[in-house]
Amino acid sequence: MNIADDLTEHAGRRPDHPAIVDDDRVMTYATLASRVDRTAAHLRAAGIGEGSVVGVCLKDTAEHLVILYGLARLGAVILPMDWRWTTVEKCRVTSFFKAALVVHEPGDDPSRAGATAVVDDAWHAAVAAADGGQDFPSGRDLPLILSLSSGTTGIPKGPMACHGHMIHRFGVYRSAFAFSEADRYLSALPLYFGGGRGMAMATLHFGGTVVMFPPPHDAAQLAAAVADKAATVTLLVPTILRRLLALAPRQEPVLGGLRLLVSTGAPLHARERRAVMDRICPNFVNFYGTTEAGGVTALRPEDGGAAEHSVGRAVSGSTVEIVDEQDRPSPTGAVGYIRYRGRGVPAGFYKNPEASRAAFRDGWFYPGDLGRLDEAGYLYITGRTSDRIIRGGVNIYVAEIEQVLLDHAAVRDAAVVAWPSPERGEEIAAFVVATDAVEEADILRHCKEILAPYKVPRAIFLVDDLPKSGTGKVRKSDLIARLPKLSD
């Protein structure tokens, strides 16, 4: 049981079928399986073995997928890294997880993060010369990937998903989305993003074709790519869907050629969902889940009425409950803490027992969301207990941004809140108590030096003090009430 075995099987029965299309380059399953095995052999020769943590800091190319599977074949642990991170962010992650190696792009220099390997001509030559005909480890409990779910400042959190967990998640994609070897998945989200990576790997698991179409791209380019590449499935986030809705009205749905359009990252309003099905793709599924534990519910095209305001019902193999503060199941319709379990849910965070005790208990995962279940089993999200902002479908943890703000010499206190945004769902607003000698622009420059662009606050609001409760906790609801309305 190794997910790379899928590639060997497909190569044996359909060697010439395209596995990955990357611009004009087509990689067949025969080529992909051979290259994955040779990549594993090359990494083994470089000292990487079963259980070694390896950072993958690459752009969205065919080679990114090859290296993910090469590490899987070897039994190494994938540490996903966003190539857009600053060097400081990269170092904090690799230091905490004690990465044995970071694989990165030419021109990038994460050398402060420890041992590195650049994917250049020399890398490709070494992989081509490696002996792929070796015995590699297998097993349901073989470690596979650390999906980071918190910021890179302080102690990052990453649950260890094993091969067995991932294979179960692939099964969810089959039952929820009817994946097959005939599908052509347009990979339009970053492979660093858990949903984008999972859908691409699921496509290869079932013997389909992954068509690379990495961001950035605008709505018109995306619509053209779906048609030009004969895509049957794609995964998008609500921000991109709203941009597609902003295109000039057409007689036919914008992405009408798709068999299936999936959205994740944040729920859509009912009216937006109806507009997506009318104007973009009628077969539209909203998929709710987490980076830590995979997908849990799906809202399907046929789900109407009051259910339009939900995130759907539990997918095959998942159980969802609403509980109170003592973890006791709540009555139907009562608002409480969401928890779920299934064969795709890991046991806890890697090397973080304190965080594990808070989020993983008695076989259940607690995502930090509040919700309720109706009599038909539909799940409704009503709020969040975790300090998290979902900007354009990407989870951003406010503790990281607040720490960066406090690292500025002129900042005495800071609080970060979600800022409702018509386009991105939520933006980042920072309230800062600082000395008279600093301006908003100075603090923003400081953030841009430390944080990836999508984590930088939309605006800095300088205030005399932060509203706090009697126990000293910042009353963030008061800060949110001060925010001006965004029109984007």
N, C-alpha and C positions, 0 to 999 in steps of 0.2 A: 504494500500500500504506500506508493509514492506518487504524487501527482504527475511527475515526469513520465511515469509509465504510460499515461494516456497518449503522449506524443509518439512513443515507440509503437503502440498499437495502431494508431492512425497511419503512421509511416509504413507499416506492414501491409495494410489493406488498401490504402489510398495514397501511395507515395507522391503522386503528382498533384494532389489537391492543394490549392493555395491555403497556407496557414496564416501568413501575415502579408499584407500588402502595405508597403511604405513608399508613397509616391510611385515611381516607376519600377520599384523593386518588388518582386514577388518571391517570397520564401515558401517553398513547398513543405509538406510535412516530413518528407524524407530529409530535406536539408535542415529543417528545424531540429528534428530529433538528433541528427548527427552533431549539429553545432552545440546543442545543449549538453550532450555527453562529453564532447571535447572541452567545453567551457568548464564543466565540473572537474575534468581531469587536469586542466591547466590550473584551476584554483587549488586543487589538492597538491599539485607540485609546488605551489607557492606557499604551502603550509596551512591552508585552510582545511578544516576537517569537520566531522559531524559535531554539531553544537556550536561551532564558531559563529560569532555574530559579525555580519558583514553589512556595512552601510551601502545602500544603492542610491547614489546621488546623480541621477541621469535624467536627460530630457526624454520626451515621449517618442521613442523610436522602436523599431523592431529589435534592436540590440538590447534595449531595456528589458523586453520580455524574455529574450534569450538568456540574459543573465539571471533574471528571477528564477527561471526554470533550471538553470545550471546550478544555482545555489540549492534549490529544492532537491535536485538529483543527488547532490553531494551530502545532503542532510544538514547543511548549514542553516543558520537563522538569518532571514532577510530583515534588515532594519531599513524601512523606507525613509528616504530623506528627500526633501524638496530642494531641487537645485537652486531655487530662488532664495533660499535662506541665506542670511549673512554668515560669515565665518564664525562669529560668536555663537550663533544658533547651532551650527553644525558641530562645533566643538563641545557644546554642552550635552548634546544628545549622544555623540560617540563616546564621550568620557563616561557618562553615567552607565551606558550599556556595555562599556568596555569592548568596543568594536575592534576586532582583529585587523580589519581592513575597510577602507572606503573606496568604492569603485566610482569614478567620476569622469566628467567630460574633459576633453582637451581645452585648455585655457582656464579651467577652474583651478583653484588652489586651496583645497581644504587641508593643507599639509599640517596645520596646527592641530588637526583632529587625529593625528597619528599616522599609521601606515596607510598608503594610498596606492591605487593602481588606475592609470588613465586608460580609457578605452580609445586607443588610437591605432595606427597601422601596425605598430609593434605588438599590441595586444591581439589584434586579429591574426597576425602571423603566428603568434605563439599558440593561439587556440587551434588554428588549422593544423599545426604540427603535433598537437597533443594526441595521446592514445585514448580514445573514448570507449574502447572495449574493456572496461574495468567493472568490477563488482562494486555496486554502490548500496548504501543502506536503505531499508524500507521499514514500514511499520506504522500503524495508526497513531501511535504516540510520538513519532519522530517529530521534533520541533520544526516549525516552518517559518513563521513570520511574527514580528512585533509590530502591531498597528498602533502607532502613537495616537493618544487621545487627549493629550494635554499639551500645554505650552512647553517651550524649550528652556524657559528660565526656571530655576529651582529644580525640582525632581520631576522629570517627565514620567508619564504613565504609559505602559504598553503591555497589553495582555499577550501571552504566548499562545498563538493558535498553532495547532499541530496539523499534520496532513489529514488526519481523520476529521478534524473540525472543518477543514476547507472542503473536503469531499462531500460532507453533509451539506455545506452551503451551496455547492454546485447542484446538489439534488434539489435544493429549494428553488434555484433558478429554473430547473427543468419543470417542476410542478407549478411554479408561479408564472413563468414566462414561456413555457413550451419550447425551450431551446432545442435545436437539433443541428445536425451536421450540415444542413442546407443554409443555415443562417450566415449572414454577413454583418458583423457587428461594427458599426462606425465608432471608433474610439475617440470621442470628442472631448473627454475630460482628462485631466492629468492622471497618469498611472500612479502617482504618489497618492492620489485621492482614493480612499478605500473602495468606494463604489466603482470608480472607473477601472481600478486594477482588478477587482473581483469579477466584473462583467467580462473583461478581456480574457482573463484566465478561464472563466467558465466556458466561453466560446471555444477555446482551445481544448478544454476538457471534453466537449461534445463533438469535436472534429469540424467545427465551423471555421469561418475566416474572419480574422481581425483586420479591419481596414484602419490604418493610422490616419487621424485627422486632428493633430494636436492643436490646442489653443496657443496663441490668440487667434480668433476668427470672429467675423461679424455674422449677423443673422443671415444675410443674403448668401454669404459664402457657405455657411452651414447647410442651408436649404439646397444649394447647388451641389454640394458634396454628396448629400443623401441620394440625389438623383443620379449624378455622374458615376458614383461608386456602386450603384445598385444595392445600397444598404437595406437590410431588412429589420434591423434592431439598432436602437441607440439609447444611451442613458444621458439625460441632461438634468441640470439643476433649475429651480424656478426662475432664477435671474435670466438665464438664457431663453427660457420659454416666454418670458415677458418681452424680450427683445424680438422674438419671432412673431409675437402677437402685434408688435408695433409696425411690422412690415405692411405695405399697402395690401388691402384686401384682394384675394384672388378667388377665381371661380372654384378651383380645387383646393383641398387642404394643402398647406405649405409643405408638409412632410407626408403627403398622402401615399407615397410609395412604400412607406414602412409597414411591416407586419405588426410591429410593436414599438411604442414609445414609452420609456420608463423615466420617471422623475424621482429624485431622492434629495436628501439634504435638508429639506424643510417642507412643511405642508403648504398646499395651495388653498386659497379661498375658493369656496364652491363656485362662485361666478367665474373665476379664472379657470378652474378645471373644466367647466362647461365650454368656455371659449377655446381652450386648448383642443378639446374633442371636436368642436365645430370647425375650427379654422386651421389647426395644425395636424392632428392625427386622431382619428376616431377611436383607435385601439390604444388607449392611454391608461397606464397603471402608475399610481403613486405608491412608492415603496418606502415604508418607514423602518428604520433600523439604526444601528450604531456602528462606528468603527470597531469598537471593542468586541461586539458579539454578533455582528451580522444582521441580516434583515429579519424582521419579526412580523410585520403586517403588510397587506397589499390592498389597495382600494382599486377595484376593477371597473371597466367601463359600464358594466350593467348595474353597479351599485348606485342607486339614486335615492331620492327623498331625503330624509334626515341624515342618512349615511354619507351624503355628499360633504358633510362637515367633519367627517371622521378621517382617520388614516387607514381605514379598512379593517379586515379581520385577520387573525393569525394565519400565517402560512403553514404549510405542511411541516410537521415535526417541531413546531413551536407552541408553547403554552404561555399565555399572558394573564396576569392577575393585577388587581388593584388592591393595595393593602394600606393599613393605617400605620401610625408611627411605631406601633409594637409588632409590625409585620403580620398583623392579622388580616385575613381577607375581608374586603369591604363589600357591603351590599351592592347589588346591581344599581348603577346610576350614581353611586356616591363617588365623589372626587377623592383621590388618594395618590399614593406613590405607585408608579408603574414598575413592575418587575416581570421578567420573562426567563424562560429556560428552554433548552433544546440541545441536540447533539452537536450543534455548531458553536456553542458557548464555551469559552475557555474557563479554566478553574480560577484564574485571578491574574493580577498584574505581575509582570516579571520583576522579581527582586524588590517588591514594594508591598510588604505584608500589611502595613497600615491602610494604604489605599484599597487593597484587596478586601480587607474586612468591611470597609464601608460600601463597596460596590458589588461584591460577590459573597453571597451568604446562602448556605444550605442548598447549593446548586442553582440558585437564582441570580440573575444579573439585574442590578438596579441602575438604569441609565441616567437617573437624575431628573426625570420628567414627571410631571403630574398629569393625571388623566382620569377618565372614567370609561366603563364598559356598559353598553346597553344590553338589552335582553337578547338581541340577535348576535352579540359578540363583537360588535364594532367598537373600535378603540378611538376615543376622542382625547386629543392633547389639550390640556387646559393651562399649562404653565411649566416652568422649570424650577427645580430646586438648585441645580448646579449653576455656577457663575460662568455662563457660557454665552457667547454671541455666535449666531449663525449668519455669516455674511456671504451672500451669493452661494449658499449651500455648503460652505466650509466652516467647520467648527473652530472657533477662536476662544481661547480661555483668558478671561480678564486678569487673572492673577499674574500672568506673564507680562502683560502690558503695564499693569500697575507697578510691577517691580522695576521695569525699564524706566518708567517715569520717575520713580523714587531714587533711581541711581543718578539722576541729574542733580548736580550740586545745588541748584537754586530751588529745587522742589522740596517742600516740607511735607506735603500730604497729597494724595491722589486717589481718585475713584473713577473707574471705567464702567460705562453702562451701555446697553443696547439702545440704538437710536432707530426707531421704525423708519423703513425706507420702502417706497413704492417699488423700486427696481430690484434692490438686492435683499429685500426682506428685513435685514437689520444692518445698520452701519455702526461704527465705533465712535463713541463720544467720551472724551476725557475731561474731568473736572479736576483742576489743579490749584493747590494753595502754594504759592511761590513767593519769592522775594520780589521787591519792586524792580530789581535790575534785569528781570527776564521778560521776554515777550513770547507770545504764542508761537511765532515762527522759530524761535530758538529751540523750544521744546520739541516741535515737530521735526526739526533737523536732527535732533538727538535721537528721536524714535526711528527715523529713516536710516540712521547709521547702524542701528542694532537689530531692527525688525525687518522681516520680509515685507514687501510693499502692501500685501493684503491685510497685514496686521496693524498698519499705521493708522492712528485715529483720523477720522474724517475732519474733526475739529478739536481744538483745545479751548476749554472755557476756564479762564482764570477767575477764581473766586476768593473771597476773604477767608472763608472756612467751609468745612463740609458739614452738612446736617447729620447729627449723630443721636442715637438713642441713649438712654440712661446708662446702658452697659458699654457705650463707646462704639457701637456698631454703626457704620454709615447707613443712613436711610436712603437707599438708592432710588426708591420710589419718588422721593422728593426731588431728586436730581432729574429723573426722567420727566417729571412734570414741567421742568424748566426748559426742556428742549424745544426749539422751534420746529415747525413742521417741515419735513423735507419734501420737495417736489421732484428731486433728481432731474 
